[in-house]
Amino acid sequence: MSSGEPAACRGEQVEQAAREAAKRRLLDQAEADRVPVEETTTAVPERRWRRGQR
């Protein structure tokens, strides 16, 4: 069975490389979609809901 072990090891290495590549793609996409804090707007309170309270 020693001849089958290297193939299994190579298969695991290929799977590991594929997982790492997928992880890198996801992280790159998340970074591309990220909005910098400087570009976000601050929350402004909605005043319409107060009309009924006064």
C-alpha angles and dihedrals in degrees: 000000000000090000090060096051098070091052090051090048091050090049091053091048091051091049091048091050090049091050091049091049091050091048091050091050091051092048092047091050092048090051091049091050094046116113113217115238090241090063096052121094124232118249114260116204114247108237098190093081090061095063093081094049098060 
